[in-house]
């Protein structure tokens, strides 16, 4: 490998890390919003901005593919977006709002365990001994994370609701990932996510108006900056950096960056929010990460790419 090639690879790893770092600040920044910005407002604005930022990349990707987009294509890309934005990501914001940032991060990071389960029923993937072991470890890890959650956590409003919404967020994001697999392969990751983000946030806006959900937004400079950060950096820039990095490194190496997500999120929550992670939770995340590794180690590269492409 020439020095130029080595530099390209190093820069690619740096891009992936930067992208994953921004993804890992979701829970911290969501906690900073507190009661001043409702989870509904955060989710709608975040994905509207993210969709707008991805639009040029989506247009470029679609130009290369030179395909004609029909109404049915928008439907196929739209309904997973509703499951993701109006389901998984809204539930994640509620988990952050009611619970602790660290526990929310640990639970959402367990979504590949649910992906492995749902893939058997939705995609017809075979369930082998290794996958069963991985699922078992992952589920045991989730139980340990829940057991170790501190009910007196200083940042938790209602620990039970925090846990409930965290599990729902993980499950619905896994469902979105499974449903998005085939569509991403057809339309491309940027184009698919641009449309799914836009449709999902639009649907959530309509649902929220009809159901008269909380639209609290105390307008201050700090709150506006929080929303801009979540939309621009967590949903837009992070995605762009991460997939720019993946172009020049092996698929398996790219997958390993997901192991940083819960670790970075927990460290940030400890440093900036003073949250304490229990021994039970550390053991739980070790089980979850081991389960994720085992369930993914035998997957084909194309399947691993599809999993990575459904990031939110």
C-alpha positions in Angstrom: 0.0 0.0 0.0 1.4 3.4 -1.0 1.7 6.4 1.4 -1.2 8.0 -0.5 -3.4 5.0 -0.1 -2.5 4.7 3.6 -3.5 8.4 4.0 -6.8 7.8 2.3 -7.6 4.9 4.5 -6.6 6.8 7.7 -8.8 9.8 6.6 -11.7 7.3 5.9 -11.4 5.9 9.5 -11.3 9.5 10.8 -14.5 10.3 8.8 -16.2 7.2 10.2 -15.2 8.1 13.8 -16.4 11.7 13.4 -19.7 10.5 12.0 -20.1 8.0 14.9 -19.2 10.7 17.4 -21.9 13.0 16.3 -24.4 10.1 16.3 -23.3 9.4 19.9 -24.2 12.9 21.1 -28.0 12.4 20.4 -28.8 11.4 23.9 -26.7 14.1 25.6 -28.0 17.0 23.5 -31.6 15.6 23.8 -31.2 15.8 27.6 -29.9 19.3 27.3 -33.2 20.3 25.7 -34.9 19.2 28.9 -38.5 20.3 29.2 -37.9 23.4 27.0 -38.3 21.5 23.7 -40.8 18.7 23.4 -39.7 15.3 22.0 -42.2 15.9 19.1 -40.6 19.2 18.1 -37.1 17.9 18.3 -37.9 14.8 16.1 -39.8 16.8 13.4 -37.3 19.6 13.1 -34.3 17.2 13.3 -35.4 15.1 10.4 -36.7 18.0 8.2 -33.2 19.5 8.5 -31.5 16.2 7.9 -33.5 15.5 4.8 -32.7 18.9 3.4 -29.0 18.4 4.0 -29.0 15.0 2.3 -30.9 16.2 -0.7 -27.9 17.2 -2.9 -26.3 13.8 -2.3 -29.6 12.1 -3.0 -29.9 14.0 -6.3 -26.4 13.1 -7.3 -27.0 9.4 -6.4 -30.2 9.3 -8.4 -28.6 11.0 -11.4 -26.0 8.3 -11.5 -28.6 5.5 -11.3 -30.8 7.3 -13.9 -33.9 5.7 -12.7 -37.5 7.0 -13.0 -39.2 7.4 -9.6 -42.9 6.5 -9.5 -45.5 7.0 -6.8 -45.1 3.4 -5.6 -41.4 4.0 -5.1 -42.2 7.0 -2.8 -44.5 4.7 -0.9 -41.9 2.0 -0.5 -39.4 4.6 0.8 -41.9 6.5 2.8 -43.5 4.0 5.1 -40.2 2.7 6.6 -39.5 6.4 7.2 -42.7 6.8 9.2 -41.8 3.7 11.3 -38.3 5.3 11.9 -39.2 8.9 12.5 -42.7 8.8 14.0 -41.9 5.6 15.8 -38.3 4.8 16.7 -36.8 8.3 16.8 -39.8 9.8 18.6 -39.7 7.0 21.2 -36.0 7.6 21.6 -36.6 11.3 22.4 -39.3 10.3 24.9 -36.8 7.8 26.5 -34.2 10.6 26.8 -36.9 13.0 28.2 -38.2 10.6 30.9 -35.1 8.5 31.6 -31.4 9.0 31.6 -29.2 9.7 28.5 -26.9 6.8 29.3 -29.6 4.2 29.6 -31.4 5.5 26.5 -28.1 5.1 24.5 -27.5 1.6 25.8 -31.0 0.5 24.9 -31.1 2.0 21.4 -27.7 0.4 20.7 -29.2 -3.0 21.3 -31.4 -2.7 18.2 -29.2 -5.2 16.1 -30.4 -7.9 18.5 -34.0 -7.2 17.5 -32.9 -6.9 13.8 -31.6 -10.5 14.1 -34.9 -11.7 15.4 -37.1 -9.7 12.9 -34.9 -10.7 10.0 -35.9 -14.3 10.5 -39.7 -13.6 10.2 -39.6 -10.6 7.8 -36.7 -11.5 5.5 -36.7 -15.3 5.9 -33.1 -15.3 7.1 -32.0 -18.6 8.6 -31.5 -18.9 12.3 -28.3 -20.8 13.1 -26.7 -21.7 16.4 -24.4 -18.7 16.3 -27.2 -16.3 15.7 -29.3 -17.9 18.5 -26.3 -17.5 20.9 -25.9 -13.8 19.8 -29.6 -13.1 20.3 -29.6 -14.8 23.7 -26.6 -12.7 24.8 -28.2 -9.6 23.5 -31.5 -10.1 25.3 -29.7 -11.0 28.5 -27.7 -7.8 28.1 -30.9 -5.7 27.8 -32.3 -7.3 31.0 -29.0 -6.4 32.8 -29.2 -2.8 31.5 -32.8 -2.5 32.8 -31.9 -4.1 36.1 -28.9 -1.8 36.6 -30.9 1.4 35.8 -30.8 3.8 38.7 -34.4 4.7 39.7 -33.0 7.7 41.5 -31.0 8.9 38.5 -30.6 12.7 38.8 -31.7 13.3 35.2 -34.6 10.9 35.1 -38.2 12.2 35.3 -39.8 8.8 35.2 -37.4 5.9 35.0 -40.0 3.3 34.1 -41.3 5.4 31.1 -37.7 6.0 30.1 -37.0 2.2 30.0 -40.3 1.5 28.2 -39.7 4.1 25.5 -36.0 3.0 25.1 -37.0 -0.6 24.4 -39.8 0.6 22.0 -37.2 2.8 20.2 -34.8 -0.1 19.8 -37.5 -2.5 18.5 -39.0 0.0 16.0 -35.6 1.0 14.7 -34.8 -2.6 14.2 -38.1 -3.0 12.3 -37.2 0.0 10.1 -33.7 -1.5 9.4 -35.2 -4.8 8.3 -37.8 -3.1 6.1 -35.3 -0.7 4.6 -32.8 -3.4 3.5 -34.1 -4.2 0.1 -35.2 -0.6 -0.7 -31.7 0.8 0.1 -30.2 -1.7 -2.3 -32.6 -0.5 -5.0 -32.6 3.3 -4.5 -29.3 3.9 -2.7 -28.7 5.0 0.9 -28.7 8.7 0.4 -31.8 8.8 -1.8 -33.7 6.4 0.3 -33.0 8.2 3.6 -33.7 11.6 2.1 -37.2 10.5 1.1 -37.8 8.4 4.2 -36.7 11.3 6.5 -38.9 13.8 4.7 -42.0 11.5 4.6 -41.5 10.4 8.2 -41.2 14.0 9.6 -44.1 15.1 7.6 -46.2 12.2 8.8 -45.2 12.9 12.4 -46.2 16.6 12.0 -49.7 15.6 10.7 -50.1 12.9 13.4 -49.0 15.3 16.1 -51.5 18.1 15.0 -54.4 15.6 14.7 -53.6 14.1 18.2 -52.8 17.5 19.7 -49.5 16.3 21.0 -47.2 18.6 22.9 -45.4 21.2 20.7 -43.6 23.0 23.6 -40.7 25.1 22.3 -39.3 27.9 24.5 -37.6 30.1 22.0 -34.1 31.0 23.2 -30.8 31.2 21.4 -29.6 28.1 23.2 -32.7 26.1 22.3 -32.5 27.2 18.6 -28.8 26.1 18.5 -29.7 22.7 20.0 -32.3 22.1 17.3 -29.9 23.2 14.6 -27.1 21.0 16.0 -29.4 18.0 16.1 -30.6 18.5 12.5 -27.4 19.6 10.9 -24.8 17.6 12.7 -26.5 14.5 14.2 -28.8 13.8 11.3 -27.0 15.4 8.4 -23.2 15.9 8.8 -22.8 12.7 10.8 -24.4 10.6 8.1 -22.4 12.3 5.3 -19.1 11.8 7.1 -19.8 8.2 8.1 -20.7 7.1 4.6 -17.9 9.1 3.0 -15.5 7.1 5.2 -17.0 3.7 4.4 -16.1 4.1 0.7 -12.4 3.2 1.3 -12.4 0.7 4.1 -13.6 -2.9 4.4 -17.2 -3.5 5.3 -16.5 -5.5 8.4 -14.2 -2.7 9.7 -17.0 -0.1 9.2 -19.4 -2.2 11.2 -17.1 -2.1 14.2 -17.6 1.6 14.6 -21.1 0.9 16.0 -19.4 -0.5 19.1 -18.2 3.0 19.9 -21.8 4.4 20.0 -22.9 3.3 23.5 -19.4 3.8 24.9 -19.1 7.4 23.7 -22.7 8.2 24.7 -22.2 6.9 28.2 -18.9 8.7 28.7 -20.5 12.0 27.5 -23.5 11.5 29.8 -21.1 10.9 32.8 -18.9 13.9 32.0 -21.6 16.5 31.2 -24.7 15.2 33.1 -23.1 13.5 36.0 -24.9 10.2 35.3 -23.5 7.1 36.9 -23.4 3.8 35.0 -23.8 0.7 37.3 -21.8 -2.5 37.1 -25.0 -4.2 35.9 -25.2 -1.9 33.0 -21.5 -2.2 32.1 -22.0 -6.0 32.1 -25.2 -5.6 30.1 -23.6 -3.6 27.3 -20.7 -6.1 27.2 -23.3 -8.9 26.6 -25.1 -6.8 24.0 -22.0 -5.9 22.1 -20.9 -9.6 22.2 -24.3 -10.6 20.9 -24.2 -8.1 18.1 -20.7 -9.3 17.1 -21.7 -12.9 17.0 -25.0 -12.3 15.1 -23.1 -10.2 12.5 -19.9 -12.1 12.1 -21.3 -14.6 9.6 -23.3 -12.1 7.6 -22.5 -11.4 4.0 -20.9 -8.0 3.2 -24.0 -6.9 1.3 -26.2 -7.5 4.4 -23.8 -5.7 6.6 -23.9 -2.7 4.2 -27.6 -2.7 4.3 -27.6 -2.6 8.1 -25.2 0.4 8.1 -27.2 2.2 5.5 -30.3 2.5 7.7 -28.7 4.9 10.2 -30.8 7.7 11.6 
